[in-house]
Amino acid sequence: MPTTPEEAREIGRRYFREVGSPGGPSGLFVHEFDVGYLVRASWPAPADPQAPPAGPGGSNVAISKVDGEVTQLPNHPPEEAVRIYHRWYRPSTS
């Protein structure tokens, strides 16, 4: 169960390609919110600025502060991803 953004980033790394690897993200960023951490990737600019944009896709990873559960969320801006998480998340009661 993460207690800091750094711990959340380390957990989140398992769900993304290695930072800086070919096809991998250029960085991982953590957005802390009331009941968890949202880990999201940033991507390098395309080598060819005239190339069409990459297709949509990808995901964010939310990690619960309550029980450490990891939830993959659609690739939306942080505020929207957190709203989605609040609608989906139900902490384990075991």
C-alpha positions as CSV (number, residue, x, y, z in Angstrom):
1,M,0.0,0.0,0.0
2,P,1.7,3.3,-1.0
3,T,2.0,6.1,1.5
4,T,3.9,8.5,-0.8
5,P,3.8,9.5,-4.4
6,E,7.2,7.9,-4.9
7,E,5.9,4.6,-3.7
8,A,2.9,4.9,-6.0
9,R,5.2,5.6,-9.0
10,E,7.2,2.5,-8.2
11,I,4.0,0.4,-8.1
12,G,2.8,2.1,-11.3
13,R,6.0,1.3,-13.2
14,R,4.9,-2.3,-13.5
15,Y,2.0,-1.2,-15.8
16,F,4.0,0.8,-18.3
17,R,6.9,0.1,-20.6
18,E,10.3,1.2,-19.2
19,V,10.7,4.9,-19.2
20,G,13.0,5.9,-22.1
21,S,12.7,2.6,-23.9
22,P,11.8,2.4,-27.6
23,G,8.0,3.0,-27.7
24,G,8.0,3.6,-24.0
25,P,7.0,6.8,-22.1
26,S,9.3,9.7,-21.5
27,G,8.2,9.9,-17.9
28,L,5.7,8.8,-15.2
29,F,3.8,11.4,-13.2
30,V,1.8,11.0,-10.0
31,H,-1.3,12.9,-9.1
32,E,-2.3,12.4,-5.5
33,F,-6.0,12.6,-4.6
34,D,-8.2,11.9,-1.6
35,V,-8.2,8.1,-1.6
36,G,-5.3,7.2,-4.0
37,Y,-2.6,8.1,-6.5
38,L,-3.0,8.4,-10.2
39,V,0.0,7.3,-12.2
40,R,0.1,8.5,-15.8
41,A,2.7,8.5,-18.6
42,S,4.0,11.3,-20.8
43,W,5.2,10.5,-24.3
44,P,8.0,12.0,-26.3
45,A,7.3,14.3,-29.2
46,P,7.3,12.5,-32.5
47,A,10.5,12.6,-34.5
48,D,8.7,13.9,-37.5
49,P,6.6,16.9,-36.7
50,Q,4.6,16.4,-39.9
51,A,3.6,12.8,-39.0
52,P,0.0,12.2,-38.0
53,P,-0.6,12.0,-34.3
54,A,-0.4,8.6,-32.6
55,G,-3.7,6.8,-32.2
56,P,-5.6,7.3,-29.0
57,G,-5.3,4.8,-26.3
58,G,-3.2,4.0,-23.3
59,S,-4.3,4.1,-19.7
60,N,-3.8,5.6,-16.3
61,V,-3.2,3.5,-13.2
62,A,-4.9,4.4,-9.9
63,I,-3.5,2.9,-6.7
64,S,-5.7,2.9,-3.6
65,K,-4.4,4.4,-0.4
66,V,-6.9,2.3,1.5
67,D,-5.9,-1.2,0.4
68,G,-3.3,-0.9,-2.4
69,E,-5.6,-2.1,-5.1
70,V,-4.5,-1.1,-8.6
71,T,-7.2,-0.1,-11.1
72,Q,-6.4,0.7,-14.8
73,L,-8.4,3.7,-16.0
74,P,-9.0,5.2,-19.5
75,N,-6.4,7.7,-20.7
76,H,-8.2,10.9,-19.6
77,P,-6.8,14.1,-18.0
78,P,-6.2,13.6,-14.3
79,E,-9.3,15.3,-13.0
80,E,-11.6,13.2,-15.2
81,A,-9.7,10.0,-14.5
82,V,-10.2,10.6,-10.7
83,R,-13.9,11.2,-11.3
84,I,-14.1,7.8,-13.1
85,Y,-12.2,6.1,-10.3
86,H,-14.6,7.5,-7.7
87,R,-17.5,6.0,-9.7
88,W,-15.8,2.6,-10.1
89,Y,-13.9,2.0,-6.9
90,R,-15.3,0.0,-4.1
91,P,-12.7,-0.8,-1.4
92,S,-12.4,-4.5,-0.4
93,T,-14.1,-5.3,2.8
94,S,-12.3,-8.6,3.5
